[in-house]
Amino acid sequence: MHVAVASDHAGFSLKETVRVYLSGLGHTVEDLGTCDTTPVDYPDFAEAVANAVLNGRVERAVLICGSGVGASVAANKFPGIRAGLCHDTYSAHQGVEHDHMNVLVLGGRVIGEALAHELAAAFVGARQSQEERHLRRLAKIEAIEAKCGMESLKRPASAD
């Protein structure tokens, strides 16, 4: 599988270990940064991951920031991105299977290296379910994305 990895400064060291781990499993891994622990902004890396997934350059991505929360929030702003913050292997594979999660988000200051590897393996090893109940729910999510996208275009500018 072709997978992207990216992080902010707080997730840098964990990103490096996940990158090496996934490569060792035989996956092609594209590193979208950051390249060291110099402070940077996680939304920039969420955008890089989202673009790589949405344009088909990679199949899935792993995104890491300090807690994982900010990166998850930022990545989920992109229609078509289904980013899930996971701390257990069940969520990492079930998110792909039932919810077609395409971005695994990890907290670099929350989980350790061994768990990160387990989560990444569960994430890339999972396959999307084509069961009707899951596809029905995904269609509802897509309808929300489309509706919210149209609503944001209709909103008037604030009258300050």
DSSP file (Angstrom, degrees, kcal/mol; ACC not computed):
  #  RESIDUE AA STRUCTURE BP1 BP2  ACC     N-H-->O    O-->H-N    N-H-->O    O-->H-N    TCO  KAPPA ALPHA  PHI   PSI    X-CA   Y-CA   Z-CA
    1    1 A M              0   0    0      0, 0.0    27,-1.8     0, 0.0     2,-0.7   0.000 360.0 360.0 360.0 144.8    0.0    0.0    0.0
    2    2 A H  E     +a   28   0A   0     25,-0.2    57,-2.7    27,-0.1    58,-1.1  -0.861 360.0 177.6 -94.6 116.2    1.2    3.6   -0.7
    3    3 A V  E     -ab  29  60A   0     25,-3.1    27,-2.8    -2,-0.7     2,-0.3  -0.940  20.9-146.2-125.1 138.9    0.9    5.5    2.6
    4    4 A A  E     -ab  30  61A   0     56,-2.1    58,-2.5    -2,-0.4     2,-0.4  -0.784  11.6-164.4 -98.2 149.2    1.7    9.1    3.5
    5    5 A V  E     +ab  31  62A   0     25,-2.5    27,-3.2    -2,-0.3    28,-0.3  -0.988  15.9 160.9-128.2 143.9    3.0   10.1    7.0
    6    6 A A  E     + b   0  63A   0     56,-1.9    58,-2.1    -2,-0.4     2,-0.3  -0.986   5.4 167.7-156.7 156.4    3.1   13.6    8.3
    7    7 A S  E     - b   0  64A   0     26,-2.3    58,-0.2    -2,-0.3     2,-0.1  -0.980  30.7-116.6-158.4 166.1    3.4   15.4   11.6
    8    8 A D    >>  -     0   0    0     56,-1.6     3,-0.8    -2,-0.3     4,-0.5  -0.334  57.9 -80.4 -91.2-171.4    4.0   18.6   13.3
    9    9 A H  G >4 S+     0   0    0      1,-0.2     3,-0.7    31,-0.2     4,-0.4   0.844 129.7  56.5 -61.9 -34.9    7.0   19.1   15.6
   10   10 A A  G 34 S+     0   0    0      1,-0.2    -1,-0.2    30,-0.2     4,-0.2   0.746 114.2  38.9 -71.6 -22.6    5.3   17.4   18.6
   11   11 A G  G <> S+     0   0    0     -3,-0.8     4,-2.8    53,-0.4    -1,-0.2   0.381  86.6 104.6-104.5   2.9    4.7   14.2   16.5
   12   12 A F  H <X S+     0   0    0     -3,-0.7     4,-2.2    -4,-0.5     5,-0.2   0.908  80.1  44.6 -55.1 -52.0    8.0   14.2   14.7
   13   13 A S  H  > S+     0   0    0     -4,-0.4     4,-1.6     1,-0.2    -1,-0.2   0.896 115.8  47.4 -66.3 -37.7    9.8   11.5   16.5
   14   14 A L  H  > S+     0   0    0      2,-0.2     4,-2.4     1,-0.2    -1,-0.2   0.897 109.3  55.0 -67.8 -38.5    6.8    9.2   16.5
   15   15 A K  H  X S+     0   0    0     -4,-2.8     4,-2.8     1,-0.2    -2,-0.2   0.911 105.2  53.6 -57.8 -42.6    6.3    9.9   12.8
   16   16 A E  H  X S+     0   0    0     -4,-2.2     4,-2.1    -5,-0.2    -1,-0.2   0.910 110.5  45.3 -61.2 -42.5    9.8    8.8   12.1
   17   17 A T  H  X S+     0   0    0     -4,-1.6     4,-2.4     2,-0.2    -1,-0.2   0.887 113.6  49.3 -70.2 -37.1    9.3    5.4   13.9
   18   18 A V  H  X S+     0   0    0     -4,-2.4     4,-2.9     2,-0.2     5,-0.3   0.901 109.7  52.9 -66.5 -40.5    6.0    4.8   12.1
   19   19 A R  H  X S+     0   0    0     -4,-2.8     4,-2.1    -5,-0.2    -2,-0.2   0.940 113.1  42.7 -58.7 -49.4    7.6    5.7    8.8
   20   20 A V  H  X S+     0   0    0     -4,-2.1     4,-2.3     2,-0.2    -2,-0.2   0.909 114.3  52.0 -64.9 -42.7   10.3    3.1    9.3
   21   21 A Y  H  X S+     0   0    0     -4,-2.4     4,-1.0     2,-0.2    -2,-0.2   0.939 111.2  45.5 -60.7 -49.5    7.9    0.5   10.7
   22   22 A L  H  <>S+     0   0    0     -4,-2.9     5,-2.0     1,-0.2     3,-0.5   0.885 111.8  52.4 -64.9 -38.2    5.5    0.7    7.7
   23   23 A S  H ><5S+     0   0    0     -4,-2.1     3,-1.7    -5,-0.3    -1,-0.2   0.908 106.0  55.1 -60.9 -41.3    8.4    0.6    5.3
   24   24 A G  H 3<5S+     0   0    0     -4,-2.3    -1,-0.2     1,-0.3    -2,-0.2   0.739 101.4  58.0 -64.5 -23.5    9.6   -2.5    7.0
   25   25 A L  T 3<5S-     0   0    0     -4,-1.0    -1,-0.3    -3,-0.5    -2,-0.2   0.473 127.1-100.2 -83.8  -2.4    6.2   -4.1    6.5
   26   26 A G  T < 5S+     0   0    0     -3,-1.7     2,-0.2     1,-0.3    -3,-0.2   0.528  77.5 137.0  98.2   7.0    6.7   -3.6    2.7
   27   27 A H      < -     0   0    0     -5,-2.0     2,-0.6   -25,-0.0    -1,-0.3  -0.566  58.2-120.1 -84.8 150.4    4.6   -0.5    2.3
   28   28 A T  E     -a    2   0A   0    -27,-1.8   -25,-3.1    -2,-0.2     2,-0.5  -0.822  35.8-162.2 -86.1 121.9    5.6    2.5    0.1
   29   29 A V  E     -a    3   0A   0     -2,-0.6     2,-0.6   -27,-0.2   -25,-0.2  -0.930  12.4-161.6-117.2 125.9    5.8    5.4    2.5
   30   30 A E  E     -a    4   0A   0    -27,-2.8   -25,-2.5    -2,-0.5     2,-0.7  -0.923  13.7-146.1-105.2 120.2    5.8    9.1    1.5
   31   31 A D  E     -a    5   0A   0     -2,-0.6   -25,-0.2   -27,-0.2     3,-0.1  -0.777  16.6-178.4 -90.2 116.4    7.0   11.5    4.2
   32   32 A L        -     0   0    0    -27,-3.2   -26,-0.2    -2,-0.7    -1,-0.1   0.218  45.7-142.6 -99.4  13.2    5.1   14.8    3.9
   33   33 A G        -     0   0    0    -28,-0.3   -26,-2.3     1,-0.3    -1,-0.4  -0.281  69.0-174.9  97.5 177.0    7.0   16.4    6.8
   34   34 A T        -     0   0    0    -28,-0.3    -1,-0.3    -3,-0.1   -26,-0.1   0.641  36.6-160.5 -73.3 169.5    7.9   18.0    9.1
   35   35 A C        -     0   0    0     -2,-0.2     2,-0.3    -3,-0.1   -27,-0.1   0.451  64.3  -3.4-105.3  -1.9   11.6   17.2    9.1
   36   36 A D  S    S-     0   0    0      2,-0.2   -24,-0.1     0, 0.0    -2,-0.1  -0.908  85.6 -77.7-166.7-168.1   12.6   18.1   12.6
   37   37 A T  S    S+     0   0    0     -2,-0.3   -28,-0.1   -25,-0.1     3,-0.1   0.230  75.0 129.6 -96.4  14.5   11.3   19.4   16.0
   38   38 A T  S    S-     0   0    0      1,-0.1    -2,-0.2   -30,-0.0   -29,-0.1  -0.532  75.3 -94.2 -64.7 130.8   11.3   23.1   15.0
   39   39 A P        +     0   0    0      0, 0.0     2,-0.3     0, 0.0    -1,-0.1  -0.222  59.4 161.0 -55.4 130.2    7.8   24.4   15.9
   40   40 A V        -     0   0    0     -3,-0.1     2,-0.5    -6,-0.0   -31,-0.2  -0.829  41.9 -94.5-138.8 175.1    5.4   24.3   13.0
   41   41 A D    >>  -     0   0    0     -2,-0.3     3,-1.3     1,-0.1     4,-0.7  -0.868  20.6-145.7-105.0 123.1    1.6   24.4   12.6
   42   42 A Y  H >> S+     0   0    0     -2,-0.5     4,-2.1     1,-0.3     3,-0.6   0.778  93.0  68.1 -58.7 -31.5   -0.3   21.1   12.4
   43   43 A P  H 3> S+     0   0    0      0, 0.0     4,-2.3     0, 0.0    -1,-0.3   0.854  94.9  58.5 -59.6 -30.3   -3.0   22.3   10.0
   44   44 A D  H <> S+     0   0    0     -3,-1.3     4,-1.6     1,-0.2    -2,-0.2   0.883 109.6  42.5 -63.7 -37.0   -0.4   22.6    7.3
   45   45 A F  H <X S+     0   0    0     -4,-0.7     4,-2.2    -3,-0.6    -1,-0.2   0.796 110.3  55.9 -81.8 -29.5    0.4   18.9    7.6
   46   46 A A  H  X S+     0   0    0     -4,-2.1     4,-2.6     2,-0.2    -2,-0.2   0.901 109.2  48.6 -63.9 -40.3   -3.2   18.0    7.8
   47   47 A E  H  X S+     0   0    0     -4,-2.3     4,-2.7    -5,-0.2    -2,-0.2   0.905 109.5  51.4 -66.1 -41.5   -3.7   19.8    4.5
   48   48 A A  H  X S+     0   0    0     -4,-1.6     4,-2.0     2,-0.2    -2,-0.2   0.919 113.1  45.5 -61.5 -43.8   -0.7   18.0    2.9
   49   49 A V  H  X S+     0   0    0     -4,-2.2     4,-2.3     2,-0.2     5,-0.2   0.932 112.5  50.8 -64.5 -46.7   -2.1   14.6    4.0
   50   50 A A  H  X S+     0   0    0     -4,-2.6     4,-3.1     1,-0.2     5,-0.2   0.925 110.9  48.4 -59.2 -45.7   -5.6   15.5    2.8
   51   51 A N  H  X S+     0   0    0     -4,-2.7     4,-2.3     1,-0.2     6,-0.3   0.904 110.4  51.3 -62.2 -41.2   -4.4   16.6   -0.6
   52   52 A A  H  <>S+     0   0    0     -4,-2.0     6,-1.6    -5,-0.2     5,-1.2   0.898 116.1  41.0 -63.8 -40.7   -2.3   13.5   -1.0
   53   53 A V  H ><5S+     0   0    0     -4,-2.3     3,-1.2     4,-0.2    -2,-0.2   0.937 115.8  48.8 -71.6 -47.2   -5.2   11.2   -0.2
   54   54 A L  H 3<5S+     0   0    0     -4,-3.1    -2,-0.2     1,-0.3    -3,-0.2   0.830 111.6  48.1 -67.1 -32.8   -7.8   13.2   -2.2
   55   55 A N  T 3<5S-     0   0    0     -4,-2.3    -1,-0.3    -5,-0.2    -2,-0.2   0.439 114.0-116.4 -88.8   3.4   -5.8   13.4   -5.3
   56   56 A G  T < 5S+     0   0    0     -3,-1.2    -3,-0.2     2,-0.2    -2,-0.1   0.562  78.4 127.3  80.0   8.5   -5.0    9.7   -5.2
   57   57 A R  S   <S+     0   0    0     -5,-1.2     2,-0.3    -6,-0.3    -4,-0.2   0.851  82.6  19.3 -65.3 -32.9   -1.3   10.0   -4.7
   58   58 A V        -     0   0    0     -6,-1.6    -2,-0.2    -9,-0.1   -55,-0.2  -0.929  68.4-139.2-132.1 158.0   -1.6    7.8   -1.6
   59   59 A E  S    S-     0   0    0    -57,-2.7     2,-0.3    -2,-0.3   -56,-0.2   0.868  84.3  -6.0 -82.7 -39.4   -4.2    5.3   -0.5
   60   60 A R  E     -b    3   0A   0    -58,-1.1   -56,-2.1     2,-0.0     2,-0.3  -0.904  64.9-147.0-147.5 172.1   -4.1    6.3    3.2
   61   61 A A  E     -bc   4 103A   0     41,-1.7    43,-2.8    -2,-0.3     2,-0.5  -0.989  10.2-142.9-147.3 154.6   -2.2    8.4    5.6
   62   62 A V  E     -bc   5 104A   0    -58,-2.5   -56,-1.9    -2,-0.3     2,-0.4  -0.987  22.6-171.2-116.9 126.6   -1.0    8.6    9.2
   63   63 A L  E     -bc   6 105A   0     41,-2.9    43,-2.3    -2,-0.5     2,-0.4  -0.968   2.2-171.2-123.7 132.1   -1.0   12.1   10.7
   64   64 A I  E     +bc   7 106A   0    -58,-2.1   -56,-1.6    -2,-0.4   -53,-0.4  -0.983  15.1 154.4-132.1 131.4    0.5   12.9   14.1
   65   65 A C  E     - c   0 107A   0     41,-1.6    43,-3.4    -2,-0.4    44,-0.4  -0.726  60.8 -77.1-132.3-170.7    0.5   15.9   16.4
   66   66 A G  S    S+     0   0    0     -2,-0.2    43,-3.1    41,-0.2    44,-0.3   0.951 125.4   4.9 -57.8 -56.7    0.9   16.3   20.1
   67   67 A S  S    S-     0   0    0     40,-0.2    40,-0.2    41,-0.2    -1,-0.2   0.680  92.3-127.4 -99.2 -22.5   -2.5   15.1   21.2
   68   68 A G  S  > S+     0   0    0     38,-0.2     4,-1.8    39,-0.0     5,-0.1   0.123  87.2  98.6  91.7 -18.8   -3.9   14.1   17.8
   69   69 A V  H  > S+     0   0    0      2,-0.2     4,-2.7     1,-0.2     5,-0.2   0.959  80.7  44.8 -68.2 -52.2   -7.0   16.2   18.4
   70   70 A G  H  > S+     0   0    0      1,-0.2     4,-2.6     2,-0.2     5,-0.2   0.913 114.4  48.7 -60.8 -43.9   -5.9   19.3   16.5
   71   71 A A  H  > S+     0   0    0      1,-0.2     4,-2.7     2,-0.2    -1,-0.2   0.886 111.8  50.5 -63.6 -38.5   -4.7   17.3   13.5
   72   72 A S  H  X S+     0   0    0     -4,-1.8     4,-2.1     2,-0.2    -2,-0.2   0.925 111.0  47.9 -64.6 -45.4   -7.9   15.3   13.5
   73   73 A V  H  < S+     0   0    0     -4,-2.7     4,-0.3     1,-0.2    -2,-0.2   0.939 114.8  46.1 -60.0 -47.7  -10.1   18.4   13.5
   74   74 A A  H >< S+     0   0    0     -4,-2.6     3,-1.4     1,-0.2     4,-0.2   0.927 112.3  49.2 -63.8 -46.4   -8.0   20.0   10.7
   75   75 A A  H >< S+     0   0    0     -4,-2.7     3,-1.6     1,-0.3    -1,-0.2   0.871 104.6  59.5 -63.1 -36.8   -8.0   16.9    8.5
   76   76 A N  T 3< S+     0   0    0     -4,-2.1    -1,-0.3     1,-0.3    -2,-0.2   0.515  86.4  77.0 -73.8  -2.9  -11.7   16.4    8.8
   77   77 A K  T <  S+     0   0    0     -3,-1.4    -1,-0.3    -4,-0.3    -2,-0.2   0.626  78.5  85.8 -75.7 -13.4  -12.4   19.8    7.4
   78   78 A F  S X  S-     0   0    0     -3,-1.6     3,-2.5    -4,-0.2    67,-0.0  -0.803  88.2-122.2 -93.4 115.7  -11.6   18.4    3.9
   79   79 A P  T 3  S+     0   0    0      0, 0.0     3,-0.1     0, 0.0    -2,-0.1  -0.326 100.0  28.3 -56.0 131.0  -14.7   16.7    2.3
   80   80 A G  T 3  S+     0   0    0      1,-0.4     2,-0.5    -4,-0.1    -4,-0.1   0.213  94.3 112.5  99.3 -14.0  -13.8   13.1    1.5
   81   81 A I    <   -     0   0    0     -3,-2.5     2,-0.5    -6,-0.2    -1,-0.4  -0.799  44.0-172.3 -92.4 132.8  -11.3   12.8    4.4
   82   82 A R        +     0   0    0     -2,-0.5    21,-1.7    18,-0.2    20,-1.6  -0.830  13.4 179.3-124.4  89.8  -12.3   10.5    7.2
   83   83 A A  E     -d  103   0A   0     -2,-0.5     2,-0.4   -11,-0.2    21,-0.2  -0.780   6.0-168.7 -97.4 133.1   -9.7   11.0    9.9
   84   84 A G  E     -d  104   0A   0     19,-2.5    21,-2.9    -2,-0.4     2,-0.6  -0.983  18.7-141.3-127.1 128.2   -9.9    9.1   13.1
   85   85 A L  E     -d  105   0A   0     -2,-0.4     2,-0.4    19,-0.2    21,-0.2  -0.770  33.6-173.1 -82.7 118.5   -7.9    9.7   16.3
   86   86 A C        +     0   0    0     19,-2.0    21,-0.3    -2,-0.6     3,-0.1  -0.925  34.2 167.2-124.3 141.7   -7.2    6.2   17.6
   87   87 A H  S    S+     0   0    0     -2,-0.4     2,-0.3     1,-0.1    -1,-0.1   0.250  73.5  51.2-126.2   4.8   -5.6    4.8   20.8
   88   88 A D  S  > S-     0   0    0      1,-0.1     4,-1.6    31,-0.0    -1,-0.1  -0.985  78.8-123.1-144.0 153.1   -6.6    1.2   20.4
   89   89 A T  H  > S+     0   0    0     -2,-0.3     4,-2.1     1,-0.2     5,-0.3   0.825 107.3  61.6 -68.6 -31.8   -6.3   -1.4   17.6
   90   90 A Y  H  > S+     0   0    0      1,-0.2     4,-3.1     2,-0.2     5,-0.3   0.955 108.0  43.6 -57.9 -49.4  -10.1   -2.1   17.4
   91   91 A S  H  > S+     0   0    0      1,-0.2     4,-2.2     2,-0.2    -1,-0.2   0.867 109.7  58.1 -64.0 -36.2  -10.8    1.5   16.5
   92   92 A A  H  < S+     0   0    0     -4,-1.6     4,-0.5     2,-0.2    -1,-0.2   0.874 118.8  28.6 -65.2 -38.0   -7.8    1.6   14.0
   93   93 A H  H  X S+     0   0    0     -4,-2.1     4,-2.6    -3,-0.2     3,-0.4   0.858 120.0  52.9 -90.5 -37.2   -9.2   -1.3   11.9
   94   94 A Q  H  X>S+     0   0    0     -4,-3.1     4,-2.9    -5,-0.3     5,-0.8   0.850 102.7  60.6 -66.0 -33.0  -12.9   -0.8   12.6
   95   95 A G  H  X5S+     0   0    0     -4,-2.2     6,-2.5    -5,-0.3     4,-0.7   0.865 111.2  40.1 -61.0 -36.0  -12.6    2.8   11.5
   96   96 A V  H  >5S+     0   0    0     -4,-0.5     4,-1.2    -3,-0.4    33,-0.3   0.933 117.9  47.6 -74.3 -48.7  -11.5    1.6    8.1
   97   97 A E  H  <5S+     0   0    0     -4,-2.6    32,-2.7    31,-0.2    -2,-0.2   0.924 128.8  18.6 -62.4 -49.0  -13.9   -1.3    7.8
   98   98 A H  H  <5S+     0   0    0     -4,-2.9    -3,-0.2    30,-0.1    -1,-0.2   0.824 136.7  30.6 -94.4 -35.4  -17.1    0.4    8.8
   99   99 A D  H  <<S-     0   0    0     -5,-0.8    -3,-0.2    -4,-0.7    -2,-0.2   0.394  95.0-124.8-110.0   1.1  -16.4    4.1    8.3
  100  100 A H     <  -     0   0    0     -4,-1.2    -4,-0.3    -6,-0.2   -18,-0.2   0.853  37.6-169.4  54.1  38.9  -13.9    4.0    5.4
  101  101 A M        +     0   0    0     -6,-2.5    -1,-0.2     1,-0.1   -18,-0.2  -0.361  15.5 179.7 -56.8 131.2  -11.4    6.0    7.5
  102  102 A N        +     0   0    0    -20,-1.6   -41,-1.7     1,-0.2     2,-0.4   0.445  64.0  53.9-116.8  -4.0   -8.5    7.1    5.2
  103  103 A V  E     -cd  61  83A   0    -21,-1.7   -19,-2.5   -43,-0.2     2,-0.5  -0.977  65.7-156.4-133.5 121.3   -6.4    9.0    7.7
  104  104 A L  E     -cd  62  84A   0    -43,-2.8   -41,-2.9    -2,-0.4     2,-0.4  -0.845  14.4-158.6 -92.3 126.3   -5.2    7.5   11.0
  105  105 A V  E     -cd  63  85A   0    -21,-2.9   -19,-2.0    -2,-0.5     2,-0.3  -0.910  10.3-174.7-110.5 134.8   -4.4   10.3   13.6
  106  106 A L  E     -c   64   0A   0    -43,-2.3   -41,-1.6    -2,-0.4     2,-0.7  -0.913  25.9-126.7-126.4 152.0   -2.1    9.6   16.5
  107  107 A G  E >>  -c   65   0A   0     -2,-0.3     4,-2.3   -21,-0.3     3,-1.7  -0.879  14.6-162.3 -98.8 109.5   -1.1   11.7   19.5
  108  108 A G  T 34 S+     0   0    0    -43,-3.4   -42,-0.2    -2,-0.7   -41,-0.2   0.737  93.9  43.0 -63.6 -24.1    2.7   11.8   19.7
  109  109 A R  T 34 S+     0   0    0    -43,-3.1    -1,-0.3   -44,-0.4   -42,-0.1   0.294 116.3  50.4-101.4   8.1    2.6   12.9   23.3
  110  110 A V  T <4 S+     0   0    0     -3,-1.7     2,-0.3   -44,-0.3    -2,-0.2   0.764 106.9  38.7-113.9 -41.8   -0.1   10.4   24.2
  111  111 A I  S  < S-     0   0    0     -4,-2.3    -1,-0.2     1,-0.1     2,-0.1  -0.766  73.9-121.1-116.1 159.8    0.9    7.0   23.0
  112  112 A G     >  -     0   0    0     -2,-0.3     4,-2.2    -3,-0.1     5,-0.1  -0.361  32.4 -98.7 -92.3 174.9    4.2    5.1   22.8
  113  113 A E  H  > S+     0   0    0      2,-0.2     4,-2.2     1,-0.2     5,-0.2   0.892 117.9  52.0 -61.7 -46.3    6.1    3.7   19.9
  114  114 A A  H  > S+     0   0    0      1,-0.2     4,-2.0     2,-0.2    -1,-0.2   0.920 112.6  45.2 -61.9 -44.6    4.9    0.1   20.3
  115  115 A L  H  > S+     0   0    0      1,-0.2     4,-2.7     2,-0.2    -1,-0.2   0.898 109.8  55.6 -66.7 -39.3    1.2    1.0   20.3
  116  116 A A  H  X S+     0   0    0     -4,-2.2     4,-2.5     1,-0.2    -1,-0.2   0.901 108.0  49.2 -58.7 -40.7    1.7    3.4   17.4
  117  117 A H  H  X S+     0   0    0     -4,-2.2     4,-2.4     2,-0.2    -1,-0.2   0.917 110.9  49.3 -65.3 -43.5    3.1    0.5   15.4
  118  118 A E  H  X S+     0   0    0     -4,-2.0     4,-2.4     2,-0.2    -2,-0.2   0.912 112.9  47.6 -61.0 -43.1    0.2   -1.7   16.3
  119  119 A L  H  X S+     0   0    0     -4,-2.7     4,-2.4     2,-0.2    -2,-0.2   0.919 111.7  49.2 -65.6 -43.9   -2.3    1.0   15.3
  120  120 A A  H  X S+     0   0    0     -4,-2.5     4,-2.6    -5,-0.2     5,-0.3   0.906 112.0  49.0 -62.6 -42.1   -0.6    1.7   12.0
  121  121 A A  H  X S+     0   0    0     -4,-2.4     4,-1.7     2,-0.2    -2,-0.2   0.915 112.3  47.6 -64.4 -43.4   -0.5   -2.1   11.2
  122  122 A A  H  X S+     0   0    0     -4,-2.4     4,-0.9    -5,-0.2    -2,-0.2   0.898 112.9  50.6 -63.4 -40.0   -4.2   -2.5   12.0
  123  123 A F  H >< S+     0   0    0     -4,-2.4     3,-0.6     1,-0.2    -2,-0.2   0.947 115.0  39.3 -64.2 -52.4   -5.0    0.6   10.0
  124  124 A V  H 3< S+     0   0    0     -4,-2.6    -1,-0.2     1,-0.2    -2,-0.2   0.750 115.0  55.1 -73.9 -21.8   -3.2   -0.4    6.8
  125  125 A G  H 3< S+     0   0    0     -4,-1.7    -1,-0.2    -5,-0.3    -2,-0.2   0.636  89.7  94.7 -83.7 -14.1   -4.2   -4.0    7.1
  126  126 A A    <<  -     0   0    0     -4,-0.9     2,-0.4    -3,-0.6   -32,-0.1  -0.445  61.5-149.2 -81.5 151.7   -7.9   -3.3    7.3
  127  127 A R        -     0   0    0     -2,-0.1     2,-0.2   -34,-0.1   -27,-0.1  -0.939  24.5-104.6-121.4 144.0  -10.3   -3.4    4.3
  128  128 A Q        -     0   0    0     -2,-0.4   -31,-0.2     1,-0.1     2,-0.2  -0.459  34.3-126.0 -69.9 130.4  -13.4   -1.3    3.7
  129  129 A S        -     0   0    0    -32,-2.7    -1,-0.1   -33,-0.3   -29,-0.0  -0.482  13.7-162.6 -72.4 144.4  -16.7   -3.1    4.2
  130  130 A Q        +     0   0    0     -2,-0.2    -1,-0.1     4,-0.1   -32,-0.1   0.134  42.6 138.3-111.1  16.6  -19.1   -3.0    1.4
  131  131 A E    >>  -     0   0    0      1,-0.1     4,-2.4     4,-0.0     3,-0.6  -0.352  63.2-120.8 -63.2 143.6  -22.0   -4.0    3.6
  132  132 A E  H 3> S+     0   0    0      1,-0.2     4,-2.7     2,-0.2     5,-0.2   0.867 109.7  55.8 -54.9 -43.0  -25.2   -2.1    2.8
  133  133 A R  H 3> S+     0   0    0      1,-0.2     4,-1.6     2,-0.2    -1,-0.2   0.872 110.9  44.4 -63.1 -36.4  -25.5   -0.7    6.4
  134  134 A H  H <> S+     0   0    0     -3,-0.6     4,-2.3     2,-0.2    -1,-0.2   0.905 113.9  48.9 -73.9 -40.9  -22.0    0.8    6.2
  135  135 A L  H  X S+     0   0    0     -4,-2.4     4,-2.2     1,-0.2    -2,-0.2   0.871 109.2  53.9 -65.5 -35.9  -22.5    2.2    2.8
  136  136 A R  H  X S+     0   0    0     -4,-2.7     4,-1.5    -5,-0.2    -1,-0.2   0.918 110.6  46.1 -62.4 -44.0  -25.9    3.7    3.8
  137  137 A R  H  X S+     0   0    0     -4,-1.6     4,-1.8    -5,-0.2    -2,-0.2   0.890 111.3  51.7 -67.5 -39.5  -24.2    5.5    6.7
  138  138 A L  H  X S+     0   0    0     -4,-2.3     4,-2.5     1,-0.2    -1,-0.2   0.880 106.0  55.1 -64.6 -37.6  -21.3    6.7    4.5
  139  139 A A  H  X S+     0   0    0     -4,-2.2     4,-2.0     1,-0.2    -1,-0.2   0.869 106.3  52.0 -62.3 -36.1  -23.8    8.1    2.0
  140  140 A K  H  X S+     0   0    0     -4,-1.5     4,-2.0     2,-0.2    -1,-0.2   0.886 108.5  50.3 -67.7 -37.9  -25.4   10.1    4.9
  141  141 A I  H  X S+     0   0    0     -4,-1.8     4,-2.5     2,-0.2    -2,-0.2   0.926 110.1  50.3 -64.0 -44.0  -22.0   11.5    5.8
  142  142 A E  H  X S+     0   0    0     -4,-2.5     4,-2.4     1,-0.2    -2,-0.2   0.874 108.5  52.6 -62.5 -36.5  -21.4   12.5    2.2
  143  143 A A  H  X S+     0   0    0     -4,-2.0     4,-2.7     2,-0.2    -1,-0.2   0.890 108.7  50.1 -65.6 -39.2  -24.8   14.2    2.1
  144  144 A I  H  X S+     0   0    0     -4,-2.0     4,-3.1     2,-0.2     5,-0.3   0.930 110.3  50.3 -63.3 -44.7  -23.8   16.2    5.2
  145  145 A E  H  X S+     0   0    0     -4,-2.5     4,-2.1     1,-0.2    -2,-0.2   0.924 113.6  45.2 -58.8 -44.8  -20.5   17.2    3.6
  146  146 A A  H  X S+     0   0    0     -4,-2.4     4,-2.0     2,-0.2    -2,-0.2   0.916 115.1  47.1 -65.9 -43.7  -22.3   18.3    0.5
  147  147 A K  H  X S+     0   0    0     -4,-2.7     4,-2.7     1,-0.2    -2,-0.2   0.929 113.6  47.1 -64.7 -46.0  -25.0   20.2    2.4
  148  148 A C  H  X S+     0   0    0     -4,-3.1     4,-2.2     1,-0.2    -1,-0.2   0.863 110.2  53.8 -66.3 -35.0  -22.6   21.9    4.7
  149  149 A G  H  X S+     0   0    0     -4,-2.1     4,-1.0    -5,-0.3    -1,-0.2   0.910 112.1  44.0 -63.6 -41.9  -20.4   22.9    1.7
  150  150 A M  H  X S+     0   0    0     -4,-2.0     4,-1.1     1,-0.2     3,-0.3   0.894 112.0  53.3 -69.7 -40.3  -23.4   24.5    0.0
  151  151 A E  H  X S+     0   0    0     -4,-2.7     4,-1.1     1,-0.2     3,-0.5   0.892 105.1  54.0 -62.5 -39.8  -24.5   26.2    3.3
  152  152 A S  H  < S+     0   0    0     -4,-2.2    -1,-0.2     1,-0.2    -2,-0.2   0.817 106.1  53.5 -66.7 -27.6  -21.1   27.8    3.8
  153  153 A L  H  < S+     0   0    0     -4,-1.0    -1,-0.2    -3,-0.3    -2,-0.2   0.790 109.7  48.8 -73.0 -26.4  -21.3   29.3    0.3
  154  154 A K  H  < S+     0   0    0     -4,-1.1    -2,-0.2    -3,-0.5    -1,-0.2   0.643  84.0 109.7 -87.2 -16.6  -24.7   30.8    1.2
  155  155 A R     <  -     0   0    0     -4,-1.1     2,-0.1    -3,-0.1     3,-0.1  -0.385  68.4-128.0 -66.8 130.9  -23.7   32.4    4.5
  156  156 A P        -     0   0    0      0, 0.0     3,-0.1     0, 0.0    -1,-0.1  -0.406  32.2 -95.0 -72.5 155.0  -23.5   36.2    4.4
  157  157 A A        -     0   0    0      1,-0.1     0, 0.0    -2,-0.1     0, 0.0  -0.356  54.7 -87.3 -64.2 150.7  -20.4   37.9    5.6
  158  158 A S        -     0   0    0      1,-0.1     2,-1.0    -3,-0.1    -1,-0.1  -0.287  32.3-131.7 -62.7 146.1  -20.6   39.0    9.2
  159  159 A A              0   0    0      1,-0.2    -1,-0.1    -3,-0.1    -2,-0.0  -0.520 360.0 360.0 -99.2  65.5  -22.1   42.4    9.7
  160  160 A D              0   0    0     -2,-1.0    -1,-0.2     0, 0.0    -2,-0.1   0.476 360.0 360.0 -77.3 360.0  -19.4   43.9   12.0
